[in-house]
C-alpha cells in the first residue's frame, strides 16, 4: 500500500476557491507594486542602477541563495538574525510546497504518492515550524525584552503587532487544518505511521484524538476556510498598506539595485548641468534613494552601531531614514495609505495630515541641521544594514544643499574650507610648509626627477600637523631602507579634497580634484602610496569620477609587501602589548583589515590583542566626515568612547594606520591622563623602530 497525499482532502470545492482568490490577490499585489513605483519611487530623480546588469543578476542570486543560507549581515547580529533566517527559509519551504501542490494536483500526480508525498509533507511542516519559532522569538524580543532599538513606543507600533499576528495565524491555522485531518486516521494503521511525516500537525492532532469523525471533518472544513482567508488577507495587507511585511518586496528590490561602486566613493554632482545642488526637498533624491527609504524595516541595527547616536549626539541613522520616509509618504499621497504612519522623528513634530499645506521643510523641520552635521561618515550604519540602505549619500546630499545653496556651514568648519581654498591644505593656523618634515631625510621631489617607481602622497596632516609629521618621517625612512625609488610632490601637493567633499562643499572638492589630477598626469604618475586612508580613499575611489585613474595603495599594504619580499628586515623586537584600531576609511570603506595586522605580527616580540569592537565592527575615532575640526556640541567625545575599548585590552600601545585616528586617540589619552601608561603610534612608526636603522 502506498501513501497518497490528497491536496484538497475534505474540501472538493477547494480548487476554484483557492485559485480564484489567488488570482485576485496576485493582480492586486502587482497593481500595488506598480502604484508604489508610479506614485512614490518615481518622484525621485533618474539614476542608473541597472548596469552592469548581468553582474547585478549574479550578485543578487548569490545574496539571495548562497548568502541566504547564512546571510552574513543578518548573522552579525545573531539574536535577531537567526530567527529572521528561520522565517525566511520557512517561507521558502512553504512557497515551494504550495507550488508542488499546484503542479501535482493538475499534472504530476505521482508527486502526491509514496516517498515524494511524504517528503513534501515533512518539508512543509518544517517550514511552518521554522516560521513559528522565528516569530515567537521576534515577539519576545520586541515586546517583552525591548532592546535599545525598540525602546520607543512607535518602534513597537500596531502595524508590527498585526504583522506578527498574521504570520502566526497563517502558520497555526495551517497546523490545525493538518491536525484535524490526521486525527481522523485510526491508531495502529499504516496511515497513522505516515502521519509522522507531518510532525507539526501530528503533535497538534493528539489533542483531538478522542473527537468524533463528524466533528473532526466539520472543524477541518471550517479551519481550512479560515486558513485560506487569513493567507489571502495577509497578501492583501502586504500589498495595499505600509506594513512592515512590505520589506519582502522593497528590500529584495533594494538588494538588487544596491551600490556597485566603491563603498567609500560619494556620488558626484555635475556642477555645470545641475538644476540644484544637494537635496533640499524630498523629490531631489534619486528614485533609488527613495527606494532605500521604503525598504527600511526599522530594525535599528544602524542606530545601535552609530557612534554619534551612542555618544549622545542628535543623530540616529534609523530615524533619519524613517523621518525621510514619513515625509515622502506625506508628499506622495500614496493611494492606499489612509494615514501617514507616525514614526520616531528626530525632533517631536505634531501629527500632519496627508494634505498639509505648505509642506514641512526637509532640512530644519523633517531633519534638523544638527543631525545632518553630526554624521562622521564612518560607514558603520551601511556595513550592518541587512537591506543595503545607503545612509551616507543622503546625509552628504543634505549637507551639500546647506553649504552650496543656503551658505550654511558650522562655525568651526568654515575656516577649514577657506584654508583649503586659499592655501591648499586643511591645517588652519600652521606656519609650517609642506616640506619642513623632510629636513635631514633627503627626500626627492617630482619637479626634480619624475622618473620614479612610486609617488608618496604625504597628505595635509602628515606634512603639516606636528604629531602626524612623525608618520611621514617614519614611512620615508622605511621606503629608503627598502631601497624604493620614490618622490613626493613637495610644495606642489595640495589637499586631496576629502574634507571639503564630506563637509558638503562639492564645488571646492572638484576644484581640488581636477587640479591634483592634472598635476599628477603632467608628471605621468602611475602609482601612489599614502599613509592617510582619507587621501587613499579619495584618490583611489573618487578621482576616477574625474578621469583620474591611478594605482593607489595604502602604506600598510606596501609595508606588508616589502616584508614579504624580504626587502624590509624587522630585527629589533618590541616587547609590548599592542592593540590595533581599524580606521573607518581603511576598513569599512575599503575592506583593508589584514595588511596592518600582518605588519604588526611581523614585528618580533609583539603581543597583539584585538579590541572587542574591531574589523568591520570597529568603533569610529570621531575624526571622519569633516568632524575632526568640529567639536561635539552635545554628548561625549567619540574618541573617549573608543579609548575605553583600548583600555579594556590592557595594551601598552594602540596602533593605527591613519593620522586622523592617531591624533584623536592621542587627544583622548591626554584627556584621560594616561600618557605614562599608554602610547599611540602609527604602524609605520612601529616598523621604523623595528628596522636596523633604529636598533
N, C-alpha and C positions, 0 to 999 in steps of 0.2 A: 504494500500500500504506500502510495506517495503522497506527501503533504501538498495541499492545494491552498493557495492564498487568494481568496476571493476579494477583489478590490472593493466592490460595493455590496458587501455582505449585509443582508437585512434591510438594505435601502435600494430597492430596484429603480426608484426614480432618481437615484443619486447622480448618474452621469449628466443628464441635461441640467440639473440644478447647479452642479459644480462648474461645468464648463460655461454655462450662461453667465454665472456670477464672475467667473474668472475672466471672460472676455470683456465684460463691463469694467471690472477692476483694472485690467490692463489698459484699456482705452483711456480711462480716467487718469491712470498713472502717467501714460505718455503725454496726455494733454497737459497735465500739471507740470511736467518737466519742460515742455515747450513754453508754457506760460511763465515758468520760472526764468527761463533764459530770456524770453522776449521782454518781460516786464522788469526783471531785477538785474540779471547779469549784463544785459545788453546796454544798460545805462553807462557802463564803463567805456573807456577809450580803447581803440584797437590795440592788440598786442599779439605778435606771432608766437603762439605756444604750441604749434603743430610740428615744427621742424626741430631736429631731424625726426621725421615721422616713424620710420621703422626702428630707430634706436629707442624711441619712446615706447613703441609697442613692446619691444624686448624687455625694457626696464620695467614696464607695467606688469608684464607676465611674471617676471622674476619677483617683483614686490608682492603681487597677489597670490602667487602659487608657491614659489620657493621660500621667500621670506615669510609668507603667510603661515607656514608650518610653525615658525617661531619668530614672529616679527620682532626684529632686534629693537626697534624703537618702543614697542609695547613692553618687551621683557626688561627694558632698562628700569621700568617701574613694575616689578613682579606682582605686587599685590593687586593693582588694578589691571595689569597687563594680562596675567594668566586667565582670569575669568572672562576678559574680553575675547581672548583667543578661543576659550571654550564656547562662548556664544557664537563666534564667527564660524568655527568649524561645525558646531551643532546645526547651524542654519544651512551650511553647505551640504551636510549629510541629508537633512530633511528635504531640501530642494532637489537633490539628486534622486532621492527615493520617490518624490512626487512625480518627477519626470519618468522614472521607470514604471510607476503605476499607470501613467497615461499610455505609454508605449505598449505595455503588456496587456492592457485592457482591450486595445483595438488590434494590435498586430502580433507582438511577440508573446503569445500566450504561454510558451514554455517557461518564461521567466517567473511565472506565478507558482510554479510547482517545484518540488524537490529541493535540492540544495540551494539553487538561486533564490527561491522564495524565502527560505529560512534565513539566508544571509541578508536579504533585503529587510526582513523583519528586525534582525539584530542591529543593522546599521541605522535603521530608522529610530529604534529605541535609544541607541547610544547617542544619536543626535539630540533627541529630546532630553535625555539625562544631562548631557553637557550644557545645554541651554538652561535647564532648571538650576543646576549648580551655580553656573556663572551669574544668573540673575539674582539668586539669593545672596550671593557674596556682594553684588553691587548694592542691593537694598540695605544690607547690614552696614556696609562701608559708608554709604551716602547718608542714610537716615539715622543710624544708631551711633556709629563711631564719629562721623562728621570730621574728617581730617581737614587740614588747612585750606585746601582748595574748595571745600564745601561748607565753610563756616557761615557764609552769608545765606540768609533765608532764600534769596532769589536764585541761588545756585542749587536749591532743592525745590524747584517750582512744581506746581501741579502737573505741568506737562511731563516732567520727568517721572512723576509717580504714575501718570496714565500710561506712559511708555512701558515701564517695567511691569505694570499690571497686565497690559495687553500681551506682552511676551509670555508672562506666566500663565495667563488664561489659555492662550493657544496651546502651550505645551501640556498643561494639566488636563484640559478637556480632551486632548488627544489621547492621553494615557487612560482617561476614564472610558472613552469610547472603546479603546482596545481592551480594557479591563472587563467591561460588560460582555464583550464577545467571548473572551477567554473563560469567563465564569459559566458560560453555557455548556462548556465542554465537561463531560463527566470525568471524574478522577480515575486513574489507572488505565486510561485509554492511550492509544498511540498519539491521538490529537493532543492530549494533555502533556505528553513528553515534548511535542513540537512547540507548545506554548512557551517553553522555557527560552526559546529563541527571541521572545518578546519580553525581556526582563522587567521593563517598566510596567507594562500592562499586567504581567503575571503577578507582580507584587501587589499592585492596587486591587487586582481581581480577587485576591484572597479575602478581602473584606466583604465580598458579595457571594461567597461560595454557597451560602445557605438560602439564597433568594430563589424564588420560583422562576421557571423558564419564561413565563409571560412577563413578569416584572423586569427581568433582565433584558428581554427583547424591546420592551417599551422604552426603558431608560437608555438603551443603546441608541434607538432612533432619535430620542429627544436630544441626547448629548451630541449625536452626530450633527444634527442641525445647528445646535449651539456652537459647536466647534467650527463649522464652516462659516457661520455668520461672523464669529469673532475674528477668524482669519481674514476674511474679506474686509471686515471693518478695520482691521489693523493696516491693511494695504491702503485703504482709502484715507485713513488718518495720516499715514506717512505721506501720501500723495498731496493732500489738499491743505494741510496745516503745517505750521512751522514746528513740527515735532522734533525731538532730539533724534528720532529714528531717521530723519532726513539725511543724516550723515551717511547712511547706507548709499545714497545716491551721490551727494555732494563730495564726500571725502574720497570716493572712488574716482570721480572726475578730477578732483584736485591732485590725487596721486599721479594720474596720467599726465596732467599738464604742469607738473612740478618743474621747478627751475632746473635746467640742464647746463647752465653756465657755471663758472667757478663760484663757489659759495661766498667767497669774500668780495665779489665784484658787485658794485651797485649799478643800477640801470642808468645810463646817461640821458641827458636832455639834449635834444637838437636845438641849440640856442638860437639858431638862425630861423628856424621854421616854427618853433613852439608858439602856440597861442597863449599859453600861460606857463608860469614857472612853478614847479611843485604842485601840490594839491591843496586847494583852498575850499573845495566843496566836493561832496561825495561822488559826483559824476566825473570828476577829474581823475579818479583812479582808473586803472585799466580793468577790463572785464575779468581778467584773471585775479586781480587783487580783490574784486568784489566776490568772486567765487571763493576765495580764501575766507572771507567773512562768513559766507553762507555755510562753508564746510566745518567751521569751528564747532566743537561739541562741548565747550566749557569744561573740559576735563581738568584744567588747572595745572597741568604739568609745566607749562611755560612759566606760570606765576611762581611755582614752587622752586624754579631754578633761577629766576631773575634776581641778580644782585641788587638792583635798585629797589625792588619790592622788599627783599629780605632785609635791606638796611634801613627801611622805614621811609623811603622816598615816595613821592606821589606818582608812582608808575606801577601798573600791572599789565603785562602784555596781554593777558586774558581779557582784562577789562577794556583795553584799547580796542581789541578785535570785536568784542561784544558791543561796545558802545558805538563803534562804526557800523556794525551790523544792524543795530536798532535804528540808527539814523537812516541807513539805506532803506529799511522797510518803511519808515515814515515817509521818505521821499518817493518811494516806488509805487505805493498804493497797491501792493500785491493783492490780486482779486479774491483769494481765498482767506486772506488774513482779516479777521473781524476786529482784532485788537492788537496793537503793537505790543509785542512781548517786552515787559519792563525788566531789562537786565540790570546788572550791577554797574551803574555808571561810576566813573571815577569821581565825579562830584555829583552830589544829590541834585536831581532835577525833578520838577513836577511832571506828572503824567501828561503827555502831549497827545492830542488826538491826531488821527491819520491825516486830517485835512488842515492841520495847523498852518497858519499864515501870519507872519512870514516864517519860513523855516529857521530852525536853530543854526547858528554859525558853527561850521565844522570845527574850526580852531577857536577855542575860547569857551564855547558852550558845550559842545559834544566832547571834545578832547581839550582839557586845559593846557595852556602853554607849558606850565611847569612839568607836566607829564611828558610832553614831547622832548623837552630838553634834559630829562632825567635818564634817557637811554644811553648805555655805554657801548652799544652795538657789539656786544661780546658774542652774540650768536647762541647763547645757552637756550633761549626760547625756541629757536628754529631747530636746533640739534635734537631736542627732546620731543618736538611736536609729532604725534603719530599720523597726522593728516597732511604734513608737509606745508603748513602755513608759513608765509614769509612776512614776518613782523617788521624787520629792519627797513626794508624799502619803503614801507608805508610811513614809518616814523620819519625817515630821511626826507621823503617827499613833502611832508608837512613842514619840516624844518626849512626846506628849500622855499616854500611859499612864504614863511615868516621872514627869511633873510632877503630873498630876491624880489618879492612883491610888496611885503609890508615893512621892509627895512627894520626888522626886529631881531636883535642879536643880544644874547646875555652880556651883561656889562663886562665880565672878565674875558669873554671870547672876542669882543670887538678889537682890542689892541693886538691880539694874536693874528687875526685875519689881516689887519693893517700891516703888521710886521712882515707877514708872508708876501703881501703885495708890494711893499716898498723895499724890503731888504732881502727877500728870497729865503727867509727862514722863520721858524716859529719861536725862537728863543728871545723873546722880548727883553730888552734891557741889557743884554750881554754886550760887552766891549770886545769880545774875542772875535777872531776871524776864523774862517773855515780851515785854515792851515796851521793854526797855532799848535794843535795837538801833535803835529808831525815833528816838532823840534827834537833833534837828535836821532831821528829814525831814518832819515834819507829816503823819503817817500817820493816816488816818481809821479809826475802828472801827465795826463794825456796830451796836454799842449806841448810838452817837451818830447814825448815819444808815444805815439799811438799804436806802435807795433807790440802789443802785449797780449797775453793769453786771457787775462781776466781784468775786469774793472771793479774796484772796490767802491761801491756806493756807500759813503760813510753815513749820511743822514744828518739831520739838524741836531738831534740830541747827542749823538756820539762825537760830533765835531765841535759842538759849542757849549754843551752843558757840562759843568765841572766834573760831576760824578761819572757821567757816561763816557767822557773822553777816555777814561781808562779802558773801556771796552775796545774802542778803536785802536788804541795803542797796543793792547794785548793781541788783538787779532792781526794787526800788521806784523808784529813780531813772529806770530805763528806762520804767516804766509812766507816771511823771509826765511824762517827756519826750515820750511818745507821746500824752499827753492822755487817758489811760484813767481813767475814774471807778471807782475801786476802794476796797476797805476790807479790813481784817483783823478777826479775832475778838478781837484783843488778848489780855487776860488770860483770856478765856473759852475760848481754844483749848486743847485737850488732846491728848495723844498719840493718833495715829490707831489705834494698837494693833498695828501691824505687828511690832515686836519681840516682843511677848507671843505673838502667834499663831505666829510662826516658831520661838519657843523652846518651844512646846508648851502654853502656858497659854491654852487656848481660852476658858476662863471669863473671864479678865481681858480678852482681846481683845473678846469680845462685850459686856462691860460698857462698854468704851471706845467701841465702835462704836455701840451703842444710844444712849449719852449724846450722842455727837457728832451722830448723825443727827437726834436730837430737837432739838438746838440749832440745826442748820442749817435744819431745817424751820420752826422758830419764826421765823426771820428770812426765811423764804421764799427761801432761796438757790437759784439756778438754775445758776450757772456758777462753777466753781472753777479756779484755777490754782495750781500748786505747783512749787517748784524741786526737790523731792525725789522721785525715782522710786518710792521705797517708799511714801510718802504717796499719790502719784499712783495706783499700782497698787492700794493698799488701798481708797481712796475710790471709784475708778472701777470696779474689778472685784469687790470683796468686800463693800462696803456694800450693793449691790443685793440681796445674800442676806438682808438685814435691812430691806428696804423703804427703802433709801436710794438713790434714783435721782437723780443729779446729772450735769450735763455737766462733765467733768473734763478739763483739758488740762495738758500739761507746759509749763514756761516756754520750752523750746526751740521748741515748736510755735507758741506765741503770738508770740515774738520773730520767728520766720520770717514769720508773717502780717503783723506790723507793718511789717517791712522791705518785704515785697512790696507792701503797700498804700501805701507812701510815708509812713507816719506816724512812722517812725524813720529818721533820716538818719545814716549812718555815714561821716563825712568825714575822721576822723583815722586815718591808716594805722598799722598795727603791723608794722613791718618785722622780723618774726621767723619762724623756722621752727617750726611748731606741729604736733603730732600729737594726735589725739583718741582718748580712751579711752571705749569704749562701756560704760555701766553695765548690769549684767545685768538689772535690773528695768525699765530703759527699753528696752533692745534685745531680748534673747531673750524676756523675759516679755511685752513689749507691741509688738514689731516697730517701734519708733521708732528708725530709723537715720539717715535723711536730714535731718530738720529741724535737728539740731545741726550737721551738716556744712554745710547751706545758710547757717546763721548765720555760721559761720566763714569760708566762702567770700565772704560779703558784706562782710567787713571788708577794706578796702584794704591791699595790700602783704603780706598774709599768705601764707606758703609752707606750704600744708597737705600733710602727708605721712601716709600710713597705716602703722600698725604691721602686722607680718606677721599677727598674730592680731587681727582686727578684725571688725566687723559681727557676724554670728551666731557667729563663731568667737572672739570677744573673750575674753580671759582675765580671770577674776574678780579684783577688788582685795582680796578677803578680808573685806569688811565686811557681807555679807549673812547671812541666816538667824540673826540674833542673834549672829553671831561677831564683830561689831565690838567687843563688850565682853569676849570670851573669848580670852585669849592661847593661841597654839598650844602644846600640851604637848610636841609632837614635830614633827620635820621643820622645813622652812624657812618663814619667813613668806611668805604668798602675795603680799603687796604687794611684797616684794623681787623675787619672780619676775616680777611684772608690770612692775616698774621696769626690769628687764633688756630687756624689749621696747621700752620707751620709749627707753632709751639707744641701742639699735641704730639708731634713726631719726635720731640726732644732732640732735634737736629742742631748741630753746631753751625751749619751753613745752609742757607736757602739759595739754591742756584736757579737761574732763569736764563732766557735767551732773548731778552728784549730790554732795551734801555728804559722804556716807559715803565715796565714792570719792576725793573731794578730800582728806579727812583721812588716809585710808590711804596714798595716794600721797605726801602731804607727809611723813608719818612715815618712809616708805621713803627719800625724798630726803634727809632729815636723817640717817637711819641710814647712808647711803652718803657723807655729807659733800658733797653736790652742790648745796647751797643757792646757791652763787655762779654756777653754770652752768645750772641747771635750775629753772624755776618750775612750779607747778601752779596753774591758775586755772579757775574755772567760766566757762562761755560767757557768763553774764551779766556777769561782771567784765570780760571782754574787750570785750563790746559797749559797756559803760558807758565804757570807756576810749576807744572809737572815736566816741562821740557828741560833739555840740557842747559839752555841759556839762562835759566833762573835757578838752577840747582846749586 
